[in-house]
């Protein structure tokens, strides 16, 4: 009888041990799944976007020129992706416009926007939203900042304005309760932008010294045939656009330039476009002028950036616009762009 009970107890003990073993294995498996999921979440981030009036069916997350992620629209018209990313600053490109982003693994960002009012409607929720909403607001604030007034100041007052802007921008960053890495990167960006602004002010100051001086002559190939010199245009106001076929901002000004030319057709002003395309792109320039039906006088600089006229005006970035009076004197060595409505007012005032 004792032997029988011992056998039963032994059998029950083994059974209980087996159940305990199974339970331990199940718990271990669950813990592994949970740890794997947690680890994956920490090593990736999720980005979602709901966009009305979208410019395209793909969103590009870019690091300078490098595309690190393409996010395609789904059947419901939304964008969503989970991907690993190194902590830092990136650009969102929707096919037409850009927005700055701060991304890091562990973020779960949800973005909403009306692409027809891109900057004004950009908004983020979820983890990481505070930093990215800060960037969106900064873009709007920058668009309203009186940079033209700042750049018009003399050296001493410009330097003071620059220092004041840096102090104010740093204070906003330091008091907004943002992530340390974000603040660190933004301070570097602010300093770089202000350095660029300072260099631009130096260039503007140099350009102003050319105003009221006699413009150097040029004698360039004309798309319509032969050559055209600045001397041959004396007696007219001359509005010069220095550009190249590869220059995006230059091409962006073409519709406004065309409209301006048409509105002033028959008046005493010549619209001259000078291409600084290199020699290997000469045919590309010809095809571009023809295909885009560019108006005005289309010229091709003889030595691109090294042409005497280009160097005389210190041109190292484009587009660049120059306004010359009928006697050949420089009115403005760094004239307003065609897209600036004030340019038309200035020209109409001169042509009365």
Secondary structure per residue as TSV (DSSP state, phi and psi in degrees):
chain	resnum	aa	ss	phi	psi
A	1	X	-	360.0	-42.6
A	2	X	H	-63.5	-42.7
A	3	X	H	-60.8	-37.0
A	4	X	H	-66.1	-45.3
A	5	X	H	-64.8	-39.1
A	6	X	H	-63.4	-37.8
A	7	X	H	-65.5	-41.0
A	8	X	H	-65.4	-44.5
A	9	X	H	-63.4	-40.6
A	10	X	H	-63.4	-40.6
A	11	X	H	-65.5	-42.4
A	12	X	H	-65.2	-39.4
A	13	X	H	-62.0	-44.5
A	14	X	H	-63.7	-39.1
A	15	X	H	-65.0	-44.4
A	16	X	H	-64.3	-40.4
A	17	X	H	-62.0	-38.8
A	18	X	H	-66.3	-41.3
A	19	X	H	-64.9	-40.8
A	20	X	H	-61.9	-40.6
A	21	X	H	-61.5	-46.2
A	22	X	H	-62.7	-41.1
A	23	X	H	-63.7	-42.9
A	24	X	H	-61.7	-40.9
A	25	X	H	-64.7	-41.4
A	26	X	H	-64.1	-45.8
A	27	X	H	-61.9	-42.2
A	28	X	H	-61.6	-42.1
A	29	X	H	-64.1	-42.1
A	30	X	H	-64.0	-42.4
A	31	X	H	-61.8	-38.9
A	32	X	H	-63.5	-43.9
A	33	X	H	-61.9	-46.5
A	34	X	H	-63.3	-42.1
A	35	X	H	-66.1	-39.5
A	36	X	H	-64.9	-44.0
A	37	X	H	-62.8	-44.2
A	38	X	H	-62.9	-44.7
A	39	X	H	-62.4	-41.5
A	40	X	H	-63.8	-41.8
A	41	X	H	-63.3	-36.5
A	42	X	H	-74.6	-25.5
A	43	X	H	-98.2	3.0
A	44	X	-	-138.3	171.6
A	45	X	E	-135.1	160.3
A	46	X	E	-115.9	133.9
A	47	X	E	-125.4	125.4
A	48	X	E	-124.8	147.8
A	49	X	E	-145.8	136.9
A	50	X	E	-121.5	113.4
A	51	X	E	-123.3	128.1
A	52	X	E	-96.4	151.3
A	53	X	S	52.5	43.0
A	54	X	-	-63.2	149.8
A	55	X	S	-86.8	-12.6
A	56	X	-	-171.1	175.7
A	57	X	S	-98.7	6.5
A	58	X	E	-134.5	133.9
A	59	X	E	-103.3	138.5
A	60	X	E	-113.5	126.2
A	61	X	E	-96.8	119.2
A	62	X	E	-122.0	147.2
A	63	X	E	-116.2	98.2
A	64	X	T	58.9	-117.7
A	65	X	T	-91.6	-10.3
A	66	X	E	-86.4	128.1
A	67	X	E	-85.5	120.2
A	68	X	E	-100.1	-17.6
A	69	X	E	-159.8	134.0
A	70	X	E	-108.4	128.1
A	71	X	E	-117.0	113.6
A	72	X	E	-90.4	148.2
A	73	X	B	-68.8	143.0
A	74	X	-	-93.7	-177.0
A	75	X	T	-65.6	-18.6
A	76	X	T	-92.6	0.2
A	77	X	S	87.1	13.0
A	78	X	E	-108.6	164.7
A	79	X	E	-117.5	135.1
A	80	X	E	-155.4	138.1
A	81	X	E	-158.2	148.2
A	82	X	E	-118.8	128.2
A	83	X	E	-158.2	156.0
A	84	X	-	-80.9	149.4
A	85	X	-	-152.8	143.2
A	86	X	-	-80.5	137.2
A	87	X	S	-59.9	127.9
A	88	X	E	163.2	-168.5
A	89	X	E	-91.9	138.3
A	90	X	E	-138.8	175.0
A	91	X	E	-123.6	137.3
A	92	X	E	-98.9	126.1
A	93	X	E	-123.0	124.2
A	94	X	-	-102.0	13.5
A	95	X	S	102.4	-15.0
A	96	X	S	-137.4	-39.8
A	97	X	-	-132.0	163.1
A	98	X	E	-115.7	152.0
A	99	X	E	-139.9	145.5
A	100	X	E	-81.2	142.1
A	101	X	E	-131.8	149.0
A	102	X	E	-116.7	119.0
A	103	X	E	-124.9	150.4
A	104	X	-	-159.9	154.8
A	105	X	T	-61.4	141.9
A	106	X	T	98.4	-15.8
A	107	X	-	-72.0	151.5
A	108	X	E	-136.5	84.6
A	109	X	E	-92.9	135.5
A	110	X	E	-122.4	123.7
A	111	X	E	-114.8	139.0
A	112	X	E	-124.8	148.9
A	113	X	E	-168.3	147.6
A	114	X	E	-104.2	109.4
A	115	X	G	-63.5	-19.7
A	116	X	G	-74.5	-17.4
A	117	X	G	-131.2	62.6
A	118	X	H	-49.4	-68.1
A	119	X	H	-67.2	-35.7
A	120	X	H	-68.4	-25.9
A	121	X	H	-111.3	0.0
A	122	X	-	-65.7	123.2
A	123	X	E	-147.1	145.1
A	124	X	E	-125.2	145.1
A	125	X	E	-131.3	169.6
A	126	X	E	91.4	-178.3
A	127	X	E	-66.5	125.7
A	128	X	T	98.4	-1.4
A	129	X	H	-68.7	-33.3
A	130	X	H	-61.0	-47.1
A	131	X	H	-65.6	-41.5
A	132	X	H	-75.5	-31.2
A	133	X	H	-69.0	-32.2
A	134	X	H	-61.2	-44.5
A	135	X	H	-63.3	-42.2
A	136	X	H	-62.8	-42.7
A	137	X	H	-67.9	-37.2
A	138	X	H	-61.4	-40.2
A	139	X	H	-60.5	-43.5
A	140	X	H	-66.2	-41.9
A	141	X	H	-62.7	-41.3
A	142	X	H	-63.1	-36.5
A	143	X	H	-66.5	-21.0
A	144	X	H	-101.7	-6.3
A	145	X	S	-70.8	137.0
A	146	X	-	-77.0	65.2
A	147	X	H	-63.4	-36.1
A	148	X	H	-60.7	-42.1
A	149	X	H	-65.2	-40.2
A	150	X	H	-63.6	-45.3
A	151	X	H	-70.3	-20.8
A	152	X	T	-80.4	-8.9
A	153	X	S	-75.9	157.8
A	154	X	-	-70.9	172.8
A	155	X	H	-55.9	-46.4
A	156	X	H	-64.2	-47.8
A	157	X	H	-71.4	-32.0
A	158	X	H	-64.9	-43.2
A	159	X	H	-61.3	-40.3
A	160	X	H	-65.3	-43.2
A	161	X	H	-61.8	-37.6
A	162	X	H	-64.9	-44.0
A	163	X	H	-65.6	-40.0
A	164	X	H	-64.2	-41.4
A	165	X	H	-65.6	-41.9
A	166	X	H	-61.9	-44.9
A	167	X	H	-62.2	-43.1
A	168	X	H	-67.0	-42.4
A	169	X	H	-65.7	-40.8
A	170	X	H	-64.8	-40.7
A	171	X	H	-62.7	-42.2
A	172	X	H	-58.6	-43.2
A	173	X	H	-64.2	-45.9
A	174	X	H	-73.6	-19.5
A	175	X	T	-108.0	7.2
A	176	X	T	-94.7	-0.8
A	177	X	T	66.8	42.8
A	178	X	-	-99.5	164.5
A	179	X	-	-63.0	143.8
A	180	X	H	-56.9	-45.7
A	181	X	H	-63.2	-39.7
A	182	X	H	-62.4	-47.0
A	183	X	H	-60.3	-42.6
A	184	X	H	-60.6	-47.1
A	185	X	H	-67.6	-39.5
A	186	X	H	-66.9	-35.4
A	187	X	H	-62.8	-39.9
A	188	X	H	-64.5	-41.6
A	189	X	H	-63.1	-42.1
A	190	X	H	-61.1	-45.2
A	191	X	H	-64.2	-39.8
A	192	X	H	-65.5	-42.8
A	193	X	H	-64.8	-40.2
A	194	X	H	-69.4	-32.9
A	195	X	H	-65.2	-42.5
A	196	X	H	-63.4	-38.9
A	197	X	H	-64.6	-39.2
A	198	X	H	-64.7	-42.3
A	199	X	H	-64.2	-38.5
A	200	X	H	-65.1	-40.1
A	201	X	H	-63.2	-39.7
A	202	X	H	-61.6	-41.9
A	203	X	H	-65.4	-41.8
A	204	X	H	-62.1	-42.8
A	205	X	H	-60.8	-40.4
A	206	X	H	-66.8	-39.3
A	207	X	H	-64.1	-38.4
A	208	X	H	-61.2	-30.9
A	209	X	T	-67.1	-19.9
A	210	X	T	-83.2	-17.9
A	211	X	T	-62.6	140.1
A	212	X	T	74.1	3.8
A	213	X	S	-93.5	162.6
A	214	X	B	-75.4	125.9
A	215	X	-	-69.1	138.4
A	216	X	-	-67.0	152.9
A	217	X	-	-80.3	159.1
A	218	X	-	-136.7	160.4
A	219	X	E	-146.2	90.6
A	220	X	E	-115.1	156.8
A	221	X	E	-59.6	132.3
A	222	X	E	-101.4	131.9
A	223	X	T	-55.5	-33.1
A	224	X	T	-77.1	-9.1
A	225	X	S	123.3	146.8
A	226	X	S	69.2	-156.6
A	227	X	E	-125.8	158.6
A	228	X	E	-133.3	131.4
A	229	X	E	-108.3	158.8
A	230	X	S	-67.5	-34.3
A	231	X	G	-56.0	-38.6
A	232	X	G	-70.2	-12.4
A	233	X	G	-100.0	4.4
A	234	X	T	-60.1	144.5
A	235	X	T	101.8	-12.3
A	236	X	S	-123.8	154.4
A	237	X	E	-72.1	143.4
A	238	X	E	-126.8	121.5
A	239	X	E	-108.0	114.8
A	240	X	E	-105.5	133.7
A	241	X	E	-115.4	113.7
A	242	X	E	-95.1	122.8
A	243	X	E	-150.8	-177.0
A	244	X	-	-155.1	155.5
A	245	X	T	-65.1	-27.2
A	246	X	T	-84.6	-7.7
A	247	X	-	-86.9	109.3
A	248	X	H	-58.9	-51.1
A	249	X	H	-60.2	-31.5
A	250	X	H	-65.5	-47.9
A	251	X	H	-63.3	-32.9
A	252	X	H	-65.3	-24.4
A	253	X	H	-85.0	-12.4
A	254	X	H	-58.4	-48.2
A	255	X	H	-58.3	-41.1
A	256	X	H	-67.4	-38.1
A	257	X	H	-65.7	-42.6
A	258	X	H	-59.9	-46.1
A	259	X	H	-62.8	-39.4
A	260	X	H	-65.5	-43.5
A	261	X	H	-59.6	-46.5
A	262	X	H	-63.9	-39.4
A	263	X	H	-69.6	-19.7
A	264	X	T	-114.9	18.4
A	265	X	T	-59.6	132.3
A	266	X	T	88.9	-6.2
A	267	X	S	-91.4	169.7
A	268	X	S	-80.4	60.8
A	269	X	E	-147.8	139.8
A	270	X	E	-113.5	128.4
A	271	X	E	-97.4	116.7
A	272	X	E	-119.0	126.1
A	273	X	E	-109.1	124.7
A	274	X	E	-112.3	116.1
A	275	X	E	-84.7	135.6
A	276	X	-	-108.3	24.8
A	277	X	-	-59.4	143.7
A	278	X	-	-72.4	166.5
A	279	X	G	-57.0	-38.6
A	280	X	G	-65.1	-17.9
A	281	X	G	-102.9	16.1
A	282	X	H	-59.1	-46.6
A	283	X	H	-66.3	-36.3
A	284	X	H	-60.0	-42.3
A	285	X	H	-60.2	-48.0
A	286	X	H	-59.2	-45.1
A	287	X	H	-65.5	-38.4
A	288	X	H	-64.2	-46.6
A	289	X	H	-59.5	-42.5
A	290	X	H	-69.5	-49.4
A	291	X	H	-65.8	-35.4
A	292	X	T	-90.9	0.1
A	293	X	T	51.3	49.5
A	294	X	-	-68.7	136.3
A	295	X	-	-93.9	-165.9
A	296	X	S	66.6	-159.4
A	297	X	E	-101.4	115.1
A	298	X	E	-100.5	113.9
A	299	X	E	-117.9	157.6
A	300	X	E	-122.4	114.9
A	301	X	-	-61.4	139.0
A	302	X	T	-67.4	-33.7
A	303	X	T	-131.0	37.4
A	304	X	G	40.0	-121.8
A	305	X	G	-64.7	-21.4
A	306	X	G	-93.5	7.9
A	307	X	-	-65.0	143.5
A	308	X	H	-57.0	-43.8
A	309	X	H	-63.3	-42.6
A	310	X	H	-64.8	-43.2
A	311	X	H	-69.7	-33.6
A	312	X	H	-62.4	-30.3
A	313	X	T	-96.1	7.0
A	314	X	T	59.6	35.3
A	315	X	-	-80.1	116.5
A	316	X	-	-128.5	4.9
A	317	X	S	-149.9	150.7
A	318	X	S	-133.4	157.7
A	319	X	S	-73.6	154.4
A	320	X	E	-137.2	136.1
A	321	X	E	-122.1	140.4
A	322	X	E	-133.4	136.3
A	323	X	E	-117.3	126.0
A	324	X	E	-123.2	142.3
A	325	X	-	-87.2	173.9
A	326	X	T	-62.4	-17.7
A	327	X	T	-91.2	-4.2
A	328	X	S	95.8	7.0
A	329	X	B	-87.8	147.5
A	330	X	E	-78.7	121.4
A	331	X	E	-83.8	-46.5
A	332	X	E	-147.8	114.5
A	333	X	T	-76.6	-11.2
A	334	X	T	-139.0	70.1
A	335	X	-	-71.9	164.0
A	336	X	-	-65.2	153.5
A	337	X	-	-75.9	156.4
A	338	X	T	-58.6	-30.6
A	339	X	T	-73.7	-10.2
A	340	X	S	-86.3	114.3
A	341	X	H	-58.0	-24.1
A	342	X	H	-70.0	-21.9
A	343	X	H	-62.8	-44.8
A	344	X	H	-60.6	-40.3
A	345	X	H	-62.6	-42.2
A	346	X	H	-62.7	-46.7
A	347	X	H	-66.4	-40.9
A	348	X	H	-63.4	-35.6
A	349	X	H	-66.1	-38.3
A	350	X	H	-71.6	-31.8
A	351	X	T	-91.7	7.0
A	352	X	-	-64.6	360.0
